Amino acid sequence: MMFRPDRPSFGQLSFPGGLLEASDDEPLIWSGPRPTEWAEKLGSEDIGLARRSVVAAARRVFVETGLLFAGSEGDGIAEHVDGADWMLAREQLSDLDISFAEVLSNRVFAFRSELLRPLARWMTSDFVHQRVDLRYFAAVLPVGQRCSPLKTRHKKSWLGWVDAATLLNDPHDTPVPTLFAEWREEEKQNPDTAAREFNLGEVATPGVQTILHTIARSSSAIGFLSARRDLAVQTPSLEVRDGVPVLVLKD
């Protein structure tokens, strides 16, 4: 997960991700389910949008974490994507100076779409000023690859593995409350606010929280990756119960 204090509208605590870009349509060497199959998996009639979504997911994961779902056509998946040249590629990709297709073609790599699995689709509520249509994916972690933060990221940003059940049930056993307090102290300059007890709902969107619950209920990684999902759009609505506004997700 990532803690990004500069992204309140998407939740400071979230999964790696970002926006679709026009460059996600560029041709590249493709492995795994074809775009037509991805459109079926995602429940979309727009094959181009389905392809763009899968490529964008892989691109943003590479930028944010350094994990690359690609490799030489005959050699499977890249095991080591560390080093200054890879970090430079991530920085250029983050600044949109190059495309994901260029990153792969420069190394004659194929995009391994088979490492991704559709997970969920969320749309922000109709009362939110900035409405966003989000697609979430699960992925197989390539053997030998390690997560690392983007070098140019904000100094208070954080990237790391978090146990979903622990974060939901006993969040103070994770690094997140400390990050939250440090951010409060720096941004608000208010000791009372900075010392406020960490609240997951304040820093994570309903979509992220729901997916964390899904992960926490899974008995194994293989089971989680192989489970069939309902990819219907989920949108929380606002209701007032006993005078208190609450977000409600319809079954």
Long-range contacts (C-beta under 8 A, 24 or more apart in sequence): 1-159, 1-160, 1-161, 1-162, 1-167, 2-64, 2-157, 2-158, 2-159, 3-156, 3-157, 3-158, 3-159, 3-176, 3-179, 3-180, 3-183, 3-203, 4-153, 4-154, 4-157, 5-154, 5-156, 5-157, 5-183, 5-187, 6-154, 6-157, 9-130, 10-132, 10-205, 11-203, 11-204, 11-205, 11-208, 12-180, 12-183, 12-203, 12-204, 13-176, 13-200, 13-203, 13-204, 13-208, 14-204, 14-205, 14-208, 15-136, 15-208, 15-211, 16-60, 16-61, 16-63, 16-64, 16-65, 17-57, 17-60, 17-61, 17-64, 17-134, 17-136, 18-56, 18-59, 18-60, 18-63, 18-64, 19-56, 20-52, 20-53, 20-56, 21-56, 21-59, 21-96, 21-99, 23-96, 23-99, 23-100, 23-101, 24-51, 24-52, 24-55, 24-56, 24-59, 24-99, 24-100, 25-51, 25-52, 26-99, 26-100, 26-101, 26-102, 27-101, 28-55, 28-100, 28-101, 28-104, 28-105, 28-110, 28-111, 29-73, 29-104, 29-105, 29-108, 29-109, 29-110, 29-111, 30-110, 30-111, 30-113, 31-73, 31-110, 31-111, 31-112, 31-113, 31-114, 32-111, 32-112, 32-113, 32-114, 32-115, 32-116, 33-113, 33-114, 38-113, 41-118, 41-231, 42-118, 42-121, 42-135, 42-231, 43-121, 43-231, 43-232, 53-135, 54-113, 54-116, 54-137, 55-100, 55-111, 57-116, 57-135, 57-137, 57-139, 58-100, 58-111, 58-113, 58-116, 59-93, 59-100, 61-139, 62-90, 62-93, 62-100, 62-103, 63-90, 63-93, 63-94, 63-150, 64-149, 64-150, 64-159, 65-147, 65-148, 65-149, 65-159, 66-90, 66-145, 66-146, 66-147, 66-148, 66-150, 67-139, 67-141, 67-142, 67-145, 67-147, 68-109, 68-142, 68-145, 69-111, 69-112, 69-113, 69-115, 69-116, 69-139, 69-142, 70-104, 70-109, 70-110, 70-111, 70-112, 71-109, 71-110, 71-112, 71-142, 72-107, 72-108, 72-109, 72-110, 73-108, 73-110, 77-112, 77-115, 77-142, 77-143, 78-109, 78-142, 78-145, 79-142, 79-143, 79-144, 79-145, 80-144, 80-145, 81-145, 82-146, 82-148, 87-148, 87-150, 87-151, 90-150, 91-150, 91-151, 91-152, 94-150, 94-152, 115-139, 115-140, 115-142, 116-140, 117-225, 118-229, 118-231, 119-211, 119-214, 119-229, 120-207, 120-210, 120-211, 120-214, 120-229, 120-231, 120-234, 121-231, 121-232, 121-233, 121-234, 122-205, 122-206, 122-207, 122-233, 122-234, 122-235, 123-233, 123-234, 123-235, 124-235, 125-235, 125-236, 125-237, 125-238, 125-247, 126-235, 127-238, 133-233, 134-207, 136-207, 136-211, 138-224, 138-225, 140-225, 156-182, 156-183, 156-186, 164-212, 164-213, 164-215, 164-216, 165-216, 167-200, 167-212, 168-200, 168-209, 168-212, 168-213, 168-216, 169-216, 171-198, 171-200, 172-198, 176-200, 176-203, 206-236, 206-247, 206-249, 207-234, 210-234, 210-249
